[in-house]
Amino acid sequence: MLAELRYYSRMAIGIAQTMRAPVPTNPEERIRARFERRDQTFLELAERVVFRKPDHPYAVMLRLAGCELGDLQAMIRQDGLEPALLRLRREGVYLTHQEWKGKQPIVRAGREIPASPESFKNPFVRGWMQSSSSGSSGRPVTTARSLDSWFHNASYRHLKVKEFGLNRRSVIELKPILPFASGMNTVIHAQRMGTSVDRWFSLGSTFSGSAHYRLMTGAMLTLANLMGARAPYPSYLAPNDFLPVVEHIARRRSEGRECVVQGFTSPLVRVAGTALAKGVDISGTTFMCGGEALTPGKLDLFHAAGARAYASYVISELSHIGLPCQAMKGNTVHLLQDSIAAIVYRRPSPYGEGNPVDSLHFTTLRSHAPLVFINVEMDDEGQLVPATCDCAYSRIGFRTLITGINSFGKMSPQGMTFHGTDLQRVLEVDLPARLGGGLGDYQLVECEAHNQQTQLRLYVSPRVGLADPAQAGKVFLEVMRPQWGGALATGQWIHTGGLEVVVAEPFATRTGKVHPVKLLGATSVSQKSAHA
């Protein structure tokens, strides 16, 4: 309780700080300046944060690779930043997601390197604002975020407003309330970024299950509004009822205003599906999707409703990685090269039978980044290709695209993120202990439901003797909540159809290769897709 009080107190101070801070001038020039000195920024971070601390995990990895600061400087001068990072990756300078989370030891050249998630925090970042990962991939990591970080991200908001004309359109947020902070941050700062949020809809939570989150969200918004934010308070949707969002879009269309709706992909799909089912015209609407893949099926449904949809790429520990322009299709974004360096390294998958994956590795390029990484994996794969579009991002210098973004090591239903090794314990240990059965009696599948939203399907073997499938779903969420929190804590995820329980033999499969983490449990068939 005391820790939570401190957290929200710091959040309030952070809101006050940002509301008092002047809006950055010349944001595009700021981006260009950061882009031009990206190599130097990386070397300064490496020197200050890594090389000055001999026991830093990256310092040890670099020494084992035979690379001192002078060697690193020479490599980058001669070959460039990304080729140098690829060479370092081959020499063992990298982190898997499990290693940086402290769930797997870092072993290089036969030597175990002591480390914890705290090892990668930037010791030079101070600030009242705090950011916490959702905890959906393990225990949440809380980091300080400075005003410099806020100014940095504000420049991206400027580009987004410019590229999509948000200042001329009705912007609608469809995002959860606290403890998920993205929706609240957007509505608070939108007015100062040259646009405004027309309505904020929050989905799934009930007052009995999220009373204190509702109260804290209202308190933070009141503070911001007293300081001039003019932010809307959330309108709460009944479970599985997206008609109020559709009706609001239709009202704005009748007034001659196009809408942009921002949120997690699956709930946005439900909005488009509801419009089609009710015969409501929302054509011309733009959906800005995040948190999960924008699959072909989802894109088809948006297009059937006469809408356009674009994906964004954000990871809480790294902040913004890529943003879309109007020429993008599917899971393709412009890499924000002033903030992040990215390489692709082909390696065996850490799950299932070890099929090769084109693993994305990210390196920190912001001096005020709360976490400093060199070649960290986030269990995502994709390809880096040159941009051919003439958009706001290309013109400023972001001419590298990340395309075909997909996860090989995590499930991402309804904006939540669950990593494979964490879920394996739930399936193999926790559920058998609570419900009975044993190893191989529980299987988790990520799939698309008939309405194109991403969901998890929990298969429970008839051998378990489960009388009520709903009981398995309840226990599954009870086991997960203490570890993951976030939207699970408020009930938002389950109320939007994110979990279905099926009593059926988990081994019932058909031929078809999928990413192994998309099918967990019943390990003898972990490379095959389950019946829909």
C-alpha positions in Angstrom: 0.0 0.0 0.0 2.8 2.4 0.9 4.7 1.6 -2.3 1.6 2.3 -4.4 1.1 5.6 -2.6 4.6 6.6 -3.3 4.2 5.5 -7.0 1.1 7.7 -7.5 2.6 10.6 -5.6 5.6 10.5 -8.0 3.2 10.2 -10.9 1.4 13.4 -9.8 4.7 15.3 -9.4 5.7 14.1 -12.9 2.4 15.3 -14.4 2.9 18.7 -12.8 6.4 18.8 -14.1 5.4 18.1 -17.7 2.5 20.4 -17.6 4.7 23.3 -16.4 7.4 22.5 -18.9 7.4 24.5 -22.2 6.4 22.7 -25.3 9.6 22.0 -27.3 10.1 24.3 -30.3 11.5 23.0 -33.7 10.9 19.3 -32.9 12.0 18.3 -36.4 15.3 20.0 -36.0 15.7 18.3 -32.6 15.2 14.9 -34.3 17.6 15.7 -37.1 20.3 16.7 -34.6 19.8 13.5 -32.6 20.0 11.5 -35.8 23.2 13.1 -37.0 25.0 12.3 -33.7 23.6 8.8 -33.0 27.1 7.1 -33.3 28.5 9.6 -30.8 25.6 9.2 -28.4 26.1 5.5 -28.4 29.8 5.7 -27.7 29.2 8.2 -24.9 26.6 5.9 -23.3 29.0 3.0 -23.6 31.8 4.9 -22.0 29.8 6.5 -19.1 27.5 3.6 -18.3 29.4 0.4 -19.3 33.2 0.9 -19.5 33.5 3.0 -16.4 32.1 0.1 -14.4 34.3 -3.0 -14.9 31.7 -5.4 -13.4 28.9 -4.2 -15.6 27.5 -7.2 -17.5 28.2 -5.6 -20.9 31.7 -4.5 -19.8 32.5 -8.2 -19.0 31.0 -9.4 -22.3 33.0 -6.8 -24.3 36.2 -7.8 -22.6 35.5 -11.5 -23.3 35.0 -10.5 -26.9 38.4 -8.6 -26.9 36.8 -5.2 -27.3 37.9 -2.2 -25.3 36.5 1.3 -25.7 39.1 2.3 -28.3 38.3 -0.9 -30.3 34.6 0.0 -30.3 35.3 3.5 -31.4 37.5 2.3 -34.3 34.9 -0.3 -35.4 32.2 2.3 -35.6 34.4 4.8 -37.4 35.5 2.2 -40.0 32.3 0.2 -40.5 29.4 2.2 -39.1 27.2 1.5 -36.1 25.0 -1.3 -37.3 27.8 -3.4 -38.8 29.8 -3.0 -35.5 26.7 -4.2 -33.5 26.3 -7.2 -35.8 30.0 -8.1 -35.3 29.6 -7.7 -31.5 26.6 -10.0 -31.6 28.7 -12.7 -33.3 31.3 -12.3 -30.6 28.8 -12.8 -27.8 27.8 -9.2 -26.9 24.0 -9.4 -26.6 21.2 -10.3 -24.2 18.3 -12.6 -24.6 15.0 -11.5 -23.1 15.3 -14.2 -20.4 18.9 -13.1 -19.5 18.1 -9.4 -19.0 15.0 -10.3 -16.9 17.3 -12.4 -14.7 15.4 -15.6 -15.4 18.4 -17.3 -17.1 22.1 -16.9 -16.3 24.3 -15.0 -18.8 27.0 -17.4 -19.9 29.7 -16.3 -22.3 32.9 -18.2 -23.2 32.1 -20.7 -20.4 31.8 -18.0 -17.8 28.7 -17.0 -15.9 28.3 -13.2 -15.7 26.5 -11.9 -12.6 23.5 -9.6 -13.5 20.0 -8.6 -12.6 17.4 -6.3 -14.3 18.8 -3.5 -12.1 22.2 -3.9 -13.8 20.9 -2.3 -17.0 19.4 0.9 -15.5 20.9 4.2 -16.6 22.5 5.6 -13.4 22.5 9.2 -14.8 18.7 9.4 -15.3 16.7 11.2 -12.6 13.1 12.2 -12.6 9.9 12.2 -10.7 8.1 10.5 -13.5 8.1 6.7 -13.2 7.3 4.1 -15.8 6.6 0.5 -15.1 6.6 -2.3 -17.6 3.2 -4.1 -17.5 4.7 -7.0 -15.6 3.1 -9.1 -18.2 6.4 -10.8 -19.0 7.4 -11.3 -15.4 7.9 -8.9 -12.4 7.4 -5.3 -13.6 10.5 -3.2 -14.0 10.1 0.4 -12.7 12.3 3.0 -14.2 12.6 6.8 -13.8 11.8 9.0 -16.8 13.2 12.5 -17.1 11.8 15.6 -18.7 14.3 15.0 -21.5 12.5 11.7 -22.2 9.2 13.5 -22.4 10.6 16.2 -24.7 12.0 13.4 -26.9 8.7 11.6 -27.3 6.9 14.9 -27.9 8.9 15.3 -31.1 7.4 12.0 -32.3 3.9 13.1 -31.5 4.6 16.2 -33.6 5.5 13.9 -36.6 2.4 11.8 -36.1 0.2 14.9 -36.0 1.8 16.1 -39.2 1.7 12.8 -41.1 -1.9 11.9 -40.3 -3.4 15.4 -39.9 -4.6 14.7 -36.4 -5.1 18.4 -35.7 -7.9 18.3 -38.3 -9.6 15.1 -37.2 -11.5 13.8 -34.2 -9.2 11.7 -32.1 -10.7 8.9 -30.0 -8.8 6.8 -27.4 -9.9 3.2 -26.7 -7.5 2.2 -24.0 -7.5 1.0 -20.4 -7.2 3.2 -17.4 -4.5 3.0 -14.8 -2.4 1.0 -14.0 -1.9 1.1 -17.8 -0.7 4.7 -18.3 -0.6 5.2 -22.1 -4.2 6.3 -22.4 -4.0 8.8 -19.6 -0.7 10.2 -20.9 -2.1 10.7 -24.3 -5.2 12.6 -23.3 -3.3 14.8 -20.8 -0.7 16.0 -23.3 -2.7 15.9 -26.6 -3.8 19.6 -26.4 -0.2 20.8 -26.0 0.9 18.7 -29.0 -1.4 20.6 -31.4 -4.4 18.3 -31.3 -6.9 17.1 -28.7 -8.6 13.9 -27.7 -12.4 14.1 -28.4 -13.4 11.1 -26.3 -11.6 8.4 -24.2 -13.4 5.1 -23.9 -12.1 2.5 -21.4 -13.1 -1.1 -21.9 -13.9 -4.0 -19.8 -13.4 -3.0 -16.2 -16.1 -2.9 -13.6 -16.2 -0.5 -10.6 -16.1 -3.4 -8.1 -13.0 -4.8 -9.7 -11.1 -1.5 -10.4 -12.5 1.1 -8.0 -9.2 2.4 -6.8 -7.8 2.5 -10.4 -10.8 4.6 -11.5 -10.3 6.9 -8.6 -6.6 7.4 -9.2 -7.2 7.9 -12.9 -9.8 10.6 -12.1 -7.5 12.2 -9.6 -4.5 12.4 -12.1 -6.8 13.9 -14.8 -8.2 16.4 -12.4 -4.7 17.6 -11.5 -3.8 17.9 -15.1 -6.9 19.7 -16.0 -6.4 22.2 -13.2 -3.1 22.9 -14.9 -4.8 23.4 -18.3 -4.7 20.0 -20.0 -8.4 20.0 -21.0 -8.3 16.2 -21.0 -11.5 14.1 -21.2 -12.4 11.7 -18.4 -12.9 8.1 -19.5 -16.3 6.8 -20.6 -16.6 3.2 -19.4 -17.9 0.6 -21.8 -19.9 -2.4 -20.6 -18.2 -5.7 -21.2 -18.1 -6.6 -24.9 -20.2 -3.5 -25.8 -18.4 -1.4 -28.4 -21.5 0.2 -29.8 -21.0 3.5 -28.0 -17.6 3.9 -29.8 -19.3 3.2 -33.2 -22.1 5.6 -32.5 -19.7 8.4 -31.6 -17.7 7.8 -34.8 -21.0 8.0 -36.7 -21.9 11.3 -35.0 -18.6 12.9 -35.9 -18.9 11.6 -39.5 -22.4 13.2 -39.8 -20.7 16.5 -38.7 -18.2 16.2 -41.5 -15.3 15.1 -39.3 -13.1 12.0 -39.9 -12.0 10.1 -36.9 -8.8 8.5 -35.7 -9.2 5.8 -33.1 -6.2 4.6 -31.1 -5.8 1.5 -28.9 -5.0 -2.1 -28.8 -5.5 -4.1 -32.0 -8.2 -6.6 -30.9 -10.6 -4.1 -29.3 -10.3 -1.9 -32.3 -11.2 -4.8 -34.5 -14.3 -5.2 -32.3 -15.3 -1.6 -33.1 -15.0 -2.3 -36.8 -16.9 -5.6 -36.5 -19.7 -3.9 -34.5 -20.1 -1.3 -37.2 -20.4 -4.0 -39.8 -22.9 -6.0 -37.7 -25.0 -3.0 -36.9 -24.9 -1.5 -40.4 -23.3 1.7 -39.2 -21.1 3.6 -41.8 -17.6 4.4 -40.3 -15.8 4.6 -43.7 -12.9 7.0 -43.7 -12.0 6.2 -40.1 -8.3 5.5 -39.3 -7.4 2.9 -36.6 -3.9 3.3 -35.0 -3.2 -0.2 -33.6 -0.7 -1.4 -31.0 0.1 -4.1 -28.6 -0.4 -7.1 -30.9 0.1 -8.0 -34.5 -2.1 -6.5 -37.2 -2.7 -9.8 -39.1 -4.2 -10.1 -42.6 -7.5 -11.2 -41.1 -7.7 -8.1 -38.9 -6.8 -5.9 -41.9 -9.5 -7.4 -44.0 -12.1 -6.7 -41.4 -11.0 -3.0 -41.1 -11.1 -2.7 -44.9 -14.6 -4.3 -45.0 -15.8 -1.5 -42.7 -14.2 1.1 -45.1 -11.5 2.0 -42.6 -7.7 2.1 -42.7 -5.5 0.5 -40.0 -1.8 1.1 -39.1 0.5 -0.7 -36.7 2.8 1.0 -34.2 5.8 -0.7 -32.5 6.4 0.1 -28.8 8.0 -2.0 -26.1 7.7 -0.6 -22.6 11.4 -1.1 -21.7 12.6 0.6 -24.9 9.7 3.1 -25.5 8.9 3.9 -29.1 10.7 1.7 -31.7 8.8 2.4 -34.9 5.8 4.4 -36.1 3.7 4.1 -39.3 3.2 6.5 -42.2 0.2 6.5 -44.5 2.0 4.2 -47.0 2.4 1.4 -44.5 0.6 -1.9 -44.7 0.4 -4.6 -41.9 3.1 -4.9 -39.4 5.5 -2.4 -41.0 6.9 0.8 -39.3 9.6 3.4 -39.8 12.5 2.6 -37.4 13.1 5.6 -35.1 16.8 5.7 -35.8 17.6 8.6 -33.5 16.5 6.5 -30.5 17.2 2.9 -31.5 19.7 0.9 -33.5 18.4 -2.4 -34.8 20.0 -5.5 -36.4 18.6 -8.8 -37.5 20.4 -11.9 -36.4 19.3 -15.3 -37.6 19.4 -18.0 -34.9 17.5 -21.0 -33.7 14.3 -20.3 -31.8 14.6 -20.7 -28.1 11.3 -22.6 -28.0 10.0 -25.8 -29.5 12.3 -27.6 -32.0 14.6 -24.7 -32.6 13.5 -23.6 -36.1 15.5 -20.5 -37.2 14.1 -17.0 -36.6 15.3 -13.6 -37.8 15.6 -12.2 -34.3 15.5 -8.4 -33.9 18.2 -7.0 -31.6 17.9 -3.4 -30.2 20.5 -1.0 -28.9 19.9 2.1 -26.9 20.8 5.5 -28.5 19.2 7.9 -26.1 21.4 9.5 -23.4 18.3 9.8 -21.2 17.1 6.2 -21.8 16.2 4.7 -18.4 17.6 1.3 -19.5 20.8 0.9 -21.5 21.0 -2.1 -23.8 23.4 -3.4 -26.5 21.9 -6.0 -28.8 19.0 -6.9 -26.5 16.3 -9.4 -27.8 12.6 -8.9 -27.1 11.6 -12.2 -28.6 10.4 -10.5 -31.8 11.5 -11.2 -35.4 11.3 -9.1 -38.6 13.2 -7.7 -41.5 15.0 -4.3 -42.0 14.4 -2.9 -45.5 14.8 0.6 -47.1 11.9 2.9 -47.2 10.6 4.1 -50.6 7.8 6.4 -49.3 8.0 10.2 -49.2 6.4 10.9 -45.8 7.2 12.9 -42.8 9.4 10.2 -41.3 11.4 9.5 -44.5 12.0 13.3 -45.1 13.4 13.6 -41.6 15.8 10.7 -42.2 14.0 7.6 -40.9 14.5 5.6 -44.1 14.7 2.2 -42.6 11.6 0.1 -42.2 11.0 -2.9 -39.9 8.6 -5.2 -41.7 7.0 -8.5 -41.0 7.1 -7.9 -37.2 6.1 -11.0 -35.3 6.7 -12.7 -32.0 8.5 -16.0 -31.8 8.7 -16.1 -28.0 5.5 -14.5 -26.6 1.8 -14.3 -26.8 0.1 -10.9 -27.1 -3.6 -11.1 -26.7 -5.6 -7.9 -26.1 -2.4 -5.9 -25.6 -1.0 -8.1 -22.8 2.3 -9.8 -23.3 3.2 -13.3 -21.9 6.5 -14.9 -22.6 6.8 -18.6 -23.3 9.0 -19.7 -20.4 6.7 -17.9 -17.9 3.6 -19.6 -19.3 5.2 -23.0 -19.3 5.4 -22.9 -15.5 1.7 -22.0 -15.3 0.7 -24.9 -17.6 3.1 -27.5 -16.2 3.2 -26.7 -12.5 0.6 -24.2 -11.3 -2.6 -25.5 -13.0 -2.0 -29.1 -12.2 -1.4 -28.1 -8.5 -4.7 -26.3 -8.4 -6.9 -28.3 -10.7 -5.4 -31.7 -10.9 -3.8 -33.6 -13.8 -0.2 -33.4 -14.7 2.4 -32.6 -17.4 0.8 -32.4 -20.8 -2.8 -32.0 -19.6 -2.9 -28.3 -20.3 -2.2 -26.5 -23.6 -2.4 -22.8 -24.4 -2.9 -21.7 -28.0 -2.9 -18.1 -29.4 -5.4 -17.9 -32.2 -7.9 -15.5 -33.9 -11.5 -15.9 -33.0 -14.3 -15.7 -35.6 -14.4 -11.9 -35.0 -10.7 -11.6 -35.8 -9.7 -10.6 -32.3 -6.7 -12.3 -30.7 -7.4 -14.6 -27.9 -5.9 -17.4 -25.9 -7.5 -20.8 -25.9 -6.8 -23.0 -22.9 -7.2 -26.7 -23.7 -7.8 -28.9 -20.6 -7.6 -32.7 -21.1 -10.7 -34.7 -20.2 -8.4 -36.8 -18.0 -8.3 -33.9 -15.5 -12.0 -34.5 -14.8 -12.9 -30.8 -14.8 -16.6 -30.3 -14.1 -16.8 -26.6 -15.0 -14.6 -25.1 -17.8 -15.2 -21.6 -16.3 -13.4 -22.8 -13.1 -10.2 -23.4 -15.2 -10.4 -19.9 -16.6 -10.9 -18.4 -13.1 -7.9 -20.4 -11.7 -5.7 -19.5 -14.7 -6.3 -15.8 -14.1 -5.8 -16.1 -10.4 -2.4 -17.7 -11.0 -1.4 -15.1 -13.4 -2.5 -11.9 -11.6 0.1 -11.9 -8.9 2.9 -12.2 -11.6 1.5 -10.0 -14.4 -0.9 -7.5 -12.9 -1.8 -4.8 -15.4 -5.0 -5.3 -17.3 -5.4 -8.6 -15.6 -5.6 -6.8 -12.2 -8.6 -4.8 -13.4 -10.4 -7.6 -15.2 -10.2 -5.7 -18.6 -8.6 -8.5 -20.5 -11.0 -11.3 -19.6 -14.1 -9.1 -20.2 -13.0 -8.5 -23.8 -12.9 -12.2 -24.7 -9.2 -12.7 -24.3 -9.5 -16.3 -22.9 -11.6 -19.3 -23.9 -11.4 -22.6 -22.1 -12.0 -25.8 -24.0 -12.2 -29.3 -22.4 -10.6 -31.4 -25.1 -7.6 -33.6 -25.6 -4.7 -31.1 -26.0 -2.9 -33.5 -28.4 -5.7 -33.2 -31.0 -3.8 -31.4 -33.8 -3.5 -31.1 -37.5 -0.5 -30.6 -39.6 0.7 -27.0 -40.0 3.8 -25.2 -38.8 3.4 -22.2 -36.4 5.8 -20.4 -34.1 6.3 -22.7 -31.2 5.3 -20.3 -28.5 1.9 -19.9 -30.2 1.2 -23.4 -28.9 2.4 -24.2 -25.4 2.0 -27.3 -23.4 1.7 -30.9 -24.8 5.3 -30.5 -25.9 5.4 -33.5 -28.2 3.3 -31.4 -30.7 4.5 -28.0 -29.8 5.3 -27.2 -33.5 1.8 -27.9 -34.8 -1.4 -25.8 -34.8 -4.4 -26.9 -32.9 -7.9 -27.3 -34.3 -9.7 -23.9 -34.4 
